[in-house]
Amino acid sequence: MANGKIAFKCLDCGMINVFPQWQPDGHNCMSCGGILTPIGSAMVSVDKKNAITIQVKAEGLDEIECQLRRIRTSIEEVEDKSKRIASMMR
């Protein structure tokens, strides 16, 4: 992205951390000190009211969302079957 930043997610607390693209290694979470994993490029901007906006372009999110939908569907099917079995046992 335009301003050369990379977004990282902390594996311990889930906090998003943003660092310069030219120095991506050797950082820990600024919140808890945990281990960071890169999630994509980021663009940081400050508006006239000094509000900071961070946009993250994470690679592979579409696939993850698709997998989560499949998992939710599977869980719902298991819940339905469990309810049917429970009602048959009464």
Backbone as a printed PyTorch tensor [residue, N CA C, xyz], in Angstrom:
tensor([[[  0.8310,  -1.1780,   0.0000],
         [  0.0000,   0.0000,   0.0000],
         [  0.8780,   1.2440,   0.0000]],

        [[  0.2710,   2.3720,  -0.0480],
         [  0.9720,   3.6200,  -0.3050],
         [  2.0300,   3.9850,   0.7300]],

        [[  1.7620,   3.8240,   2.0240],
         [  2.7250,   4.3210,   2.9930],
         [  3.6320,   3.2420,   3.5720]],

        [[  3.6920,   2.0610,   2.9830],
         [  4.6610,   1.0500,   3.3360],
         [  4.5980,   0.5360,   4.7570]],

        [[  3.4570,   0.1120,   5.2010],
         [  3.2810,  -0.4290,   6.5470],
         [  2.7910,  -1.8750,   6.4420]],

        [[  3.1070,  -2.6630,   7.4600],
         [  2.6250,  -4.0420,   7.5370],
         [  1.8690,  -4.2000,   8.8460]],

        [[  0.7050,  -4.8450,   8.7830],
         [ -0.0980,  -5.1130,   9.9750],
         [  0.2250,  -6.5070,  10.4910]],

        [[  0.3170,  -6.6100,  11.8020],
         [  0.5750,  -7.8750,  12.4740],
         [ -0.5150,  -8.0920,  13.5120]],

        [[ -0.8590,  -9.3600,  13.7580],
         [ -1.8180,  -9.6870,  14.8110],
         [ -1.0880, -10.4560,  15.8970]],

        [[ -1.3320, -10.0820,  17.1370],
         [ -0.7140, -10.7640,  18.2640],
         [ -1.3920, -12.1200,  18.4620]],

        [[ -0.5740, -13.1680,  18.5820],
         [ -1.1170, -14.5090,  18.7830],
         [ -1.6330, -14.7070,  20.2050]],

        [[ -1.2190, -13.8430,  21.1270],
         [ -1.6560, -13.9770,  22.5150],
         [ -2.9250, -13.1940,  22.8210]],

        [[ -2.9400, -11.8940,  22.4750],
         [ -4.0880, -11.0550,  22.8500],
         [ -4.9610, -10.6230,  21.6720]],

        [[ -4.4970, -10.8510,  20.4170],
         [ -5.2910, -10.4960,  19.2460],
         [ -5.1580,  -9.0460,  18.8010]],

        [[ -4.3640,  -8.2510,  19.4950],
         [ -4.1800,  -6.8380,  19.1550],
         [ -3.5130,  -6.7050,  17.7900]],

        [[ -3.9710,  -5.7430,  16.9900],
         [ -3.3500,  -5.4440,  15.7040],
         [ -2.2370,  -4.4180,  15.9390]],

        [[ -1.0570,  -4.7210,  15.4320],
         [  0.1050,  -3.8290,  15.5300],
         [  0.5350,  -3.4870,  14.1120]],

        [[  0.9480,  -2.2490,  13.8730],
         [  1.3820,  -1.8210,  12.5490],
         [  2.8160,  -1.3000,  12.6500]],

        [[  3.6870,  -1.7930,  11.7410],
         [  5.0900,  -1.3970,  11.7190],
         [  5.5010,  -1.0510,  10.2990]],

        [[  6.5870,  -0.2910,  10.1500],
         [  7.0790,   0.0370,   8.8020],
         [  7.4670,  -1.2190,   8.0240]],

        [[  7.2040,  -1.2050,   6.7340],
         [  7.4980,  -2.3590,   5.8860],
         [  8.9950,  -2.6300,   5.8080]],

        [[  9.8080,  -1.6060,   5.9250],
         [ 11.2560,  -1.7810,   5.8100],
         [ 11.8690,  -2.3780,   7.0610]],

        [[ 11.0900,  -2.5060,   8.1520],
         [ 11.6000,  -3.0730,   9.3900],
         [ 10.5360,  -3.9890,  10.0170]],

        [[ 10.1700,  -5.0740,   9.3220],
         [  9.0600,  -5.8910,   9.8000],
         [  9.4290,  -6.8900,  10.9040]],

        [[ 10.7050,  -7.2240,  11.0540],
         [ 11.0870,  -8.2800,  11.9940],
         [ 11.5610,  -7.7280,  13.3330]],

        [[ 11.5040,  -8.5900,  14.3380],
         [ 12.0500,  -8.2490,  15.6430],
         [ 11.1090,  -7.5060,  16.5680]],

        [[  9.8400,  -7.4290,  16.2180],
         [  8.8740,  -6.7230,  17.0620],
         [  8.0490,  -7.7130,  17.8820]],

        [[  7.5980,  -7.2490,  19.0280],
         [  6.6310,  -7.9780,  19.8410],
         [  5.4040,  -7.0910,  19.9870]],

        [[  4.3200,  -7.6720,  20.4600],
         [  3.0790,  -6.9260,  20.6390],
         [  3.3170,  -5.7370,  21.5690]],

        [[  2.8380,  -4.5900,  21.1610],
         [  3.0020,  -3.3830,  21.9580],
         [  2.0680,  -3.3890,  23.1710]],

        [[  1.0620,  -4.2620,  23.1690],
         [  0.1120,  -4.3200,  24.2680],
         [  0.5380,  -5.3170,  25.3450]],

        [[  0.9060,  -6.5450,  24.9200],
         [  1.1890,  -7.5960,  25.9040],
         [  2.5810,  -8.2070,  25.7710]],

        [[  3.3350,  -7.8350,  24.7170],
         [  4.6630,  -8.4100,  24.5090],
         [  4.6430,  -9.7520,  23.8120]],

        [[  3.4700, -10.1570,  23.3190],
         [  3.3130, -11.4610,  22.6850],
         [  3.9410, -11.5560,  21.3000]],

        [[  3.8320, -12.7450,  20.7280],
         [  4.3820, -13.0330,  19.4070],
         [  3.4270, -12.5150,  18.3390]],

        [[  3.9960, -11.9020,  17.2790],
         [  3.2060, -11.3210,  16.2020],
         [  3.2890, -12.1780,  14.9470]],

        [[  2.1830, -12.2050,  14.2010],
         [  2.1590, -12.8590,  12.9010],
         [  1.6250, -11.8590,  11.8780]],

        [[  2.2560, -11.7620,  10.7020],
         [  1.8070, -10.7840,   9.7080],
         [  0.4330, -11.1520,   9.1500]],

        [[ -0.4120, -10.1340,   8.9640],
         [ -1.7380, -10.3840,   8.3900],
         [ -1.9630,  -9.6180,   7.0990]],

        [[ -1.0290,  -8.7580,   6.7160],
         [ -1.1800,  -8.0590,   5.4460],
         [ -0.6350,  -6.6460,   5.4980]],

        [[ -0.7270,  -5.9770,   4.3680],
         [ -0.2480,  -4.6080,   4.2900],
         [ -1.2670,  -3.6790,   4.9410]],

        [[ -0.7960,  -2.5210,   5.3970],
         [ -1.6740,  -1.5850,   6.1000],
         [ -1.4350,  -0.1780,   5.5920]],

        [[ -2.4670,   0.6290,   5.6800],
         [ -2.3490,   2.0440,   5.3450],
         [ -2.8560,   2.8320,   6.5420]],

        [[ -2.0190,   3.7010,   7.0630],
         [ -2.3640,   4.5110,   8.2270],
         [ -2.5440,   5.9450,   7.7680]],

        [[ -3.6440,   6.5660,   8.1740],
         [ -3.8810,   7.9630,   7.8140],
         [ -4.4540,   8.7010,   9.0190]],

        [[ -4.1870,  10.0020,   9.0790],
         [ -4.6940,  10.8600,  10.1460],
         [ -5.5320,  11.9470,   9.4900]],

        [[ -6.7790,  12.1210,   9.9650],
         [ -7.6290,  13.1540,   9.3690],
         [ -7.4350,  14.4880,  10.0890]],

        [[ -8.1890,  15.4920,   9.6870],
         [ -8.0500,  16.8460,  10.2290],
         [ -8.4070,  16.9210,  11.7120]],

        [[ -9.1690,  15.9670,  12.2120],
         [ -9.5590,  15.9640,  13.6240],
         [ -8.6030,  15.0910,  14.4530]],

        [[ -7.4540,  14.7260,  13.8670],
         [ -6.4410,  13.8890,  14.5080],
         [ -6.9420,  12.4820,  14.8330]],

        [[ -7.9430,  12.0190,  14.1100],
         [ -8.3940,  10.6410,  14.2520],
         [ -7.5300,   9.7660,  13.3470]],

        [[ -7.0610,   8.6710,  13.8810],
         [ -6.2040,   7.7630,  13.1190],
         [ -7.0490,   6.6450,  12.5400]],

        [[ -6.8620,   6.3800,  11.2580],
         [ -7.5520,   5.2920,  10.5710],
         [ -6.5080,   4.3080,  10.0690]],

        [[ -6.7280,   3.0340,  10.3470],
         [ -5.8270,   1.9940,   9.8630],
         [ -6.6350,   1.0430,   8.9930]],

        [[ -6.2080,   0.9000,   7.7460],
         [ -6.8500,  -0.0430,   6.8300],
         [ -5.8750,  -1.1880,   6.5900]],

        [[ -6.3570,  -2.4180,   6.7500],
         [ -5.5120,  -3.5880,   6.5730],
         [ -6.0280,  -4.3940,   5.3970]],

        [[ -5.1300,  -4.7180,   4.4920],
         [ -5.4700,  -5.5970,   3.3810],
         [ -4.8490,  -6.9570,   3.6870]],

        [[ -5.6480,  -7.8390,   4.2490],
         [ -5.1520,  -9.1470,   4.6600],
         [ -5.3670, -10.1520,   3.5400]],

        [[ -4.3450, -10.8990,   3.2710],
         [ -4.4120, -11.9220,   2.2300],
         [ -5.1340, -13.1620,   2.7640]],

        [[ -6.0050, -13.7340,   1.9680],
         [ -6.6450, -14.9950,   2.3160],
         [ -7.8600, -14.8910,   3.2110]],

        [[ -8.3390, -13.6840,   3.5120],
         [ -9.5010, -13.5730,   4.3890],
         [-10.7520, -14.1890,   3.7750]],

        [[-10.8930, -14.0940,   2.4600],
         [-12.0710, -14.6750,   1.8090],
         [-12.1320, -16.1790,   2.0500]],

        [[-10.9940, -16.8410,   1.9390],
         [-10.9510, -18.2880,   2.1610],
         [-11.2600, -18.6280,   3.6180]],

        [[-10.7430, -17.8340,   4.5400],
         [-11.0130, -18.0700,   5.9590],
         [-12.4980, -17.8960,   6.2580]],

        [[-13.1060, -16.8440,   5.7000],
         [-14.5390, -16.6260,   5.9080],
         [-15.3580, -17.7770,   5.3430]],

        [[-14.9590, -18.2960,   4.1950],
         [-15.6470, -19.4350,   3.5960],
         [-15.5430, -20.6620,   4.5040]],

        [[-14.3590, -20.8970,   5.0390],
         [-14.1710, -22.0280,   5.9430],
         [-15.0000, -21.8630,   7.2150]],

        [[-15.0660, -20.6410,   7.7310],
         [-15.8790, -20.3970,   8.9300],
         [-17.3600, -20.6500,   8.6640]],

        [[-17.8310, -20.2550,   7.4810],
         [-19.2340, -20.5300,   7.1260],
         [-19.4980, -22.0330,   7.0890]],

        [[-18.5620, -22.7920,   6.5250],
         [-18.7160, -24.2550,   6.4850],
         [-18.7200, -24.8460,   7.8900]],

        [[-17.8550, -24.3380,   8.7460],
         [-17.8030, -24.8370,  10.1250],
         [-19.1030, -24.5270,  10.8480]],

        [[-19.6190, -23.2920,  10.6840],
         [-20.8900, -22.9260,  11.3220],
         [-22.0250, -23.8280,  10.8440]],

        [[-22.0500, -24.1130,   9.5510],
         [-23.0800, -24.9920,   8.9980],
         [-22.9720, -26.3850,   9.6130]],

        [[-21.7580, -26.8870,   9.7210],
         [-21.5530, -28.2050,  10.3200],
         [-21.9960, -28.2270,  11.7750]],

        [[-21.6850, -27.1820,  12.5130],
         [-22.0900, -27.0980,  13.9210],
         [-23.6070, -27.0750,  14.0250]],

        [[-24.2650, -26.3020,  13.1640],
         [-25.7270, -26.2440,  13.1860],
         [-26.3310, -27.6080,  12.8780]],

        [[-25.7410, -28.3470,  11.9360],
         [-26.2320, -29.6800,  11.6080],
         [-26.0750, -30.6250,  12.8000]],

        [[-24.9510, -30.5480,  13.4840],
         [-24.7280, -31.3930,  14.6600],
         [-25.7290, -31.0410,  15.7590]],

        [[-25.9720, -29.7510,  15.9770],
         [-26.9400, -29.3280,  16.9840],
         [-28.3300, -29.8440,  16.6550]],

        [[-28.7300, -29.7470,  15.3780],
         [-30.0460, -30.2490,  14.9610],
         [-30.1650, -31.7430,  15.2090]],

        [[-29.1340, -32.4960,  14.8410],
         [-29.1620, -33.9500,  15.0480],
         [-29.1970, -34.2970,  16.5300]],

        [[-28.4680, -33.5470,  17.3430],
         [-28.4680, -33.7860,  18.7800],
         [-29.8510, -33.5350,  19.3780]],

        [[-30.5040, -32.4830,  18.9250],
         [-31.8590, -32.1830,  19.3980],
         [-32.8380, -33.2890,  19.0080]],

        [[-32.6990, -33.7770,  17.7680],
         [-33.5910, -34.8630,  17.3180],
         [-33.3620, -36.1290,  18.1350]],

        [[-32.1320, -36.4390,  18.4080],
         [-31.8100, -37.6350,  19.1990],
         [-32.3530, -37.4700,  20.6100]],

        [[-32.1610, -36.2700,  21.1850],
         [-32.6650, -36.0220,  22.5230],
         [-34.1770, -36.1480,  22.6040]],

        [[-34.8710, -35.6670,  21.5770],
         [-36.3380, -35.7630,  21.5810],
         [-36.7960, -37.2080,  21.3950]],

        [[-36.0280, -38.0280,  20.6940],
         [-36.3680, -39.4410,  20.5180],
         [-36.1380, -40.2270,  21.8060]],

        [[-35.2290, -39.7740,  22.6590],
         [-34.8910, -40.4700,  23.8860],
         [-35.9110, -40.2290,  24.9950]],

        [[-36.7640, -39.2270,  24.8200],
         [-37.7530, -38.9040,  25.8650],
         [-38.8400, -39.9050,  25.9320]]])
